[in-house]
Amino acid sequence: MNDQAIPLDYANNLMYELEKAFWDERGRGARFRLTTVGRGFFKDRVRPLLHSSDLDQILHTIEDVLCQQGIATKMTYSDEERLLRVRVEGCVHRPVEEKMIAHGIEPFTCLPINLVVLAIEEIWDRPVELAEVKLEDGHCQLLVVLFDKRPTLG
């Protein structure tokens, strides 16, 4: 295996084509099927660094990993009870979503927010749903819905 990095535009074009194919197959339902994309990255790079159930700590850790890995330059958020608004700046995958918009498809997935979803679902044991992905001037604005904790049986 070659250790040489592949060009970012090549990887983003592949991501676009996969997302587009999934959209063509599932339509709006694709949003609910792609929230686990990035699970391997989460388990290898993020989960070992999460030592707290505090939302600030979880999101700060994810931001640190995203910045250290060159995936994004900044991530901020606001917590509004059951809603979590996350702003991601400088994401290397933004061209994928721009291409989706150019082809008449609203953005429906995001690797950085998937890391947040995976962390909350695992640490808090709460279902989470990505409700909205908006591309704004220089950043992406994401809306996540936090549902009540799953009931325990027995």
N, C-alpha and C positions, 0 to 999 in steps of 0.2 A: 504494500500500500504506500502511496506517495503522501508525504506530509505537507506538500504544497497546498496553500489555500486556494480555493476556487474563487473566481471573480464574484463580487457581490451582485452585480447585475444578472449574472447567470443564475445564481441561487434565487433571487427575487423573481425572475421570469418563471422559473420552475414553480415557485410558490404560487404565483399568479395563475398559472395554467392548472395547477391542482385545485386551487380554490374555485376557479371558474368552472371546472369540470364538476366539482361537488355542487356548486350552485345550480348548474344546468340540471343535475340529477335531483336535487332536493329542494331547490328554491329557498324560501325563507327558513325552512326547517334545517338548512345547513348550519345555521347559527348555533343550534343546540347540539350538534354532533361534533363540533371542532373545539370544544372547550378543553379537551384533554391534550391537544397538540402542544408539545413541549414538556410532557410528563417526564421523559428521560432526562432532559436538561434540568428540570425541577428537582428530581431525585438526586442527580449527581452534583449539581452546582448550588442549588438554593437550600434544599431541605436540611443538609448537614449544618448549615449556618443559622437555622431558626431554633432559638433556645427559649422563646417566650411566646405566650399567646396574646400579648399586647399588640393591637393593630398597628400602632406607630412603629414598633420594633419589626413586625413582619414586613410592612411596606418599606421601611428604611433598608432592611436587609435586601429585599428584592431590588430596590433602586440601586444599591451598591453593586450587586451582581451585574445588573444590566449595564451600568456605567463601566465597571471594570472589564466586562467582556466586549465593550464597544457596540452594544446593541442599541442603547439609548443614552442621552446625555443628562436627562433629568426626569424625575417622576414626582408629582405632588398629588395630594388628594384632599377631599373633604368628606366627612362622614356625617350623613344626615339620617340617623336612626337606621332604617332598613335600606337606605341608598348609599352607595359609595361612588363618588365621582372622582375619577382618576385622570390626570393629565400627564401624557407622555410626550416628552420633547426629544427631538433629534433621533428618532427611531430609524434604524437602517432599513426597516421593512415598509416605511411609508410609501415608497414608490409602488408597491404591490397594491395598496388600497387606492392610490391615485389612479392606477390603471383600471381597477374595478369600476371606479366612478366614471372614468372615460368611456367605459363600455356599458354604462347604464345600470350598474349593479351597486347597491349600497353596501359599504363595507360591513362585514359581519363577523370578523374574527381578528384577534390580535394576540401575538405571542406574549408581550409583556403582561397583558391583563390575564391571560391564561395562567401565568405563574401566581398571580394574586388569587385567582379562583381556586387553583389547586391547593394553595397554602391555607386558605380559609376553610375549604371543605375538609381538609385533613386535620388541621389543628383545632378548629372550632366545631367540627362535625355538623356544619350547617350547609344546606344546599345553597348554591349561588348561581345566578343567571346573568349573563352578559345581555343587557337590554338594548344598548346603543353604542355605536362607534361613529363618531363625527370627526372629520378632518377639518381643523380650523387653521388659522394662520400660523404655520410653523410647528404645530403640535396636533396630537390626537386627543380628543375628549371622550372618555369612556364612562358609561353608566352601568353599574352593577347593582343588582337587587340581592339583598341578603334575606333569606327566608328563615323562619323559626327553626330552632334545633330539631333534628330528627327525633321522633319519639323512640323510646327504648321499649322493647317487648320483654316481658318476663318479670 
